[in-house]
Amino acid sequence: MKKILCLFGALTLVLTSCSSDDSSSSDSNDSKNIKPTKIVYMDTDNKVVYTTDIKYDGNKIISATDDDGFVLKYTYTGDQITKVEEFQSFTVLSLTTEYTYLNGKLNTEIKRFPNETHYFEIKYTYNEDGTISCDGKGMNLPIGQSSFLSEKYTLKNGNVVKIQSISNGQVDGTSQFEYDVKKNPMINILGMNLLIRRIDLTLNNTVKVTTVADSSTKEVTYSYLYNNDGFPTEQKRFDGTKLSYTMLYTY
């Protein structure tokens, strides 16, 4: 799961894709309860790197556990995710992320490391033009250290279509996203759609990402196979024409 979480962690890492159906898509009431219970991550030689098992309480996610010891544990307040804890070696806490909401929208995101007084806080601002600004700053840092984040997100039809990285008031990097019309594997997990910077949790599935930064352009693509309900059973990432990894989903 840790690699899934980091798929879009940096604007300098990008992808490109095409998609194919293994069957026709249908929309039934039952499909609203479909969620992935296991994800297998495979390398370019189709060897299993790790497997993630996901547990739920209804449509609320409880935990995602990799067989190599990385664990995510989720806490809800009502229907909103308010805390995510990351563990190494199954039980060693490595990071806690706390979320607050205002009028049903994500308001702040605070990342804390165990046994540390400093933390990183991100504030979300919902602009009149429909974009969302994310401004982050390291708090209680040692003298002489600083940490900043400034991004602007553009959303369309439930998907992040553009992310701009901003430095000194100027855009210094842009990523543009294209999607299929099928269902994201995580679409039925309650509260996930509110976590804006988790852009792997959009309504549909990313097929192409184009990033322009430092006068260079990078592209990555994804291809998919789908089940009868329109959910991906397989995702492949390509850097150019070279396969980067394969993920298999079980629901």
N, C-alpha and C positions, 0 to 999 in steps of 0.2 A: 504493500500500500504506500510505502514511503516514496517509491518511484512514481506512482500514480499522482501523488500529491505534488510532486516537483515537475510535472510535465511542462508546466508553463511558468515555472518559477523565475526565469530570467528572460528578458526581451531579446537577448542575443542568441537564444536557442530557439530555432524555428523548424516548422515542418510543412508537408504538402500531400494531397491525397485524392483518390478516386474511390467510389463505393459501388458495391454490387449486392443484389438481393439473392438469398438462397430460397426465398419464398415470399408470397405476397403478405402485405401488412394488414392487420385488422385491428379495429378499436372496440374492445369489449370492456364492460365494467370490471371484469376480472383483471384486465391489464393494469388497472390502477393500483393493484396490490403487488405487482411484479417488482422484485428487487434482487440484485445480485447477492448470492450467498457465498460464492467462491470466485476468486480471480486468480488465474495462473499467468505469471509473467515469464516469457521465454526469450532466450537470446537469439542471435541470428542463425545459430545452428539448431534451432528448435529444441534446445535443452532447457529444462525448467530451472529458473534462477530462484524463484520463491513463489509461494502460494499464500494468498490472503483469504482468511475465513471471516465472514461478516455476520454479526449477530444483531437481532432486532427485537423490539417490543412493539408489535404492530408495525406501523410505518416509521417508528422512531429507531434510529440506529443506536445500538449500545456500544459496540466495539468492532474494530477491524484488526485482526491479528495475523501478522506474517509468521511463517514457520521459522524465520531466522531471528525472531525475538523482538521485532518492532511492533508496537501496539499503539492503537489510538482508542481512547475511551471518551465517550460523549456524555454530556450532561444537558438536560433540557429544563427550561422553566416554561411551563405550559407547552406550547408547540414550537418554541424557539430554542435553538441550540445556544447555550450560554457559556459552555466551557468544553474545550477539547484538551485532553492530556496525552502527551506523547511519552512512550516508555521505550527504553532499550533493554535488551536481555529480559524481556517480558515484564520486569517489575521495577526497573530503575527509571524514575521520572527524569526526563530530559528537558521538557518544555511544556508550559501551560498557556493556552490561548483563551482569553475571556472575551465574550461578546456582549455588548449592550445594544438595546434597540430603542427607537423613538418613533411613535406613530406607525409601528409595524415595519419599520425599515432599520437596517443596520446603522448604528450610530458610532460606536467605537469598537476597536479591536486592540486588545492589550496582550502582549507576549511577555511572559515571565520565565526566567530560568531559575531552577532551584538553588537556594542558598546564595542568591544574588540580590542586591538592593536595587540595581538598575533594571529597567524594563523598556520595552518599545511600545509606543502607543500610536495608533492610526485613527484619525478622525475622518468620517465620511460626510461629504457635503453634496446635497442634491440640487443641482443647478437648474435655472429656469429653462435652459435649452435641452433639458433631459439627460445631460451628461452627469457623471458622478465623479467628484474629486476625492482622491485619497491622499491625505497628507499625514506623514508619520515622522516621529521624532524620538530619539533615544532620551530617556529620562533618568536622572540621578547617575549620569555617567561620570567616570573619573575625570578629573581636571585634564584638559587637553584633548579629550576624545569627543567625537561627535558622530551622529548617525541620523540621516535624513532620508525621507521617501516622499516623492511627489508624483502622482499618476492621475490621469484622467481617463475614465472609462465611458465608452459609447455603447449603449445597448439597443438592440432591435429585435422585436418578437421573442423576447426571453433569452437572447443570446448576446454575449459580448462580441461586438463586431470590430472594435478598435480600442487599443490601449496606447496612450501617449505617455512617455516618460519625460518629466519636466525637470530642468536644472536651471537655477537662477532665472526663473520666469520664462525660459525658452524651451521649446520641445526639442529634445536631443535624441529621441528614438520613438518609432511608431511600429506597432504590430497590428496587422489587419487579419481578421479571421473569417473564414467561409465555412458553411455548415451543410449537412445533408438535411433531409426532411423527416428523418427517423427519430426515435426516442432515445435520449441519453439514458444509460443504464441506471443512473442515480436519480432520475426524475421523480420517482415516487417516495424518496426518503424525505420525511417531514423536516422542514426548516433548512434544508441544504440550499435551496434556491435563493436564500437571503444572504449567503456568504459570498459577497461580490468578487473578492479577489481569488476565490476558488473557481477559476474559469473553466475547469473541467466539469463543473456542475451546471452547465447551461441546459437549455431545453432540448437542443438537438446535438448532434455529434460533429466535432470539428473535422473538416476534410482538408483544409489548407490554412497555413499561417505564413504570412509574408511580413518579415521584419526589416525595417530600414533604420540603420544606426551607423554612425561613424562613416558615412558616405558609402556604405556597403549594403547589399540586399541579400537576405537569406530566406530560403523557403523550405518548408517541410510539408509532406502530405500524409494522409491516412487513408487506408482502405478498410472496408467492413464487410462482414457477413452478418445476416440478420435472421432472427427466428420468425415464426408466424405472427407474433405480436408486434413486430417492428423494432425489437430491441437487439443491439449487437451481441452476437455470440463470439465474434472474433474481431480484433482490431490490430492492424499492422501499421507501423510508422516507417516512413521512408525519408532519408536524407538524400535528396536527389533521386537516383534510382537504387540506392543502397538501402536494404532493409536494416532498421535499427533494432526493432523488437517486435514481439507479438504478444497480445494479451487475449486470453480466453475467458469468457464469462459464463458462469453457471447461475441459474435463477431458481 
